[in-house]
């Protein structure tokens, strides 16, 4: 689960770079850096929740 969460967060960070405040990139980097003690790779509590919406329609 940690590898999935780390990959997801890395992708999210790479796409959100322009929208982040000045302090946020350092916090994201700390979460993604496996040498940091609070990195996602070392946590035992990541959970992934996803949702998919499907629309089905027909012509009257």
Secondary structure, 3 states (H helix, E strand, C coil): CHHHHHHHHHHHHHHCHHHCCCCHHHHHHHHHCCCCCCCHHHCCCCCCCCCCCCCCCCCC
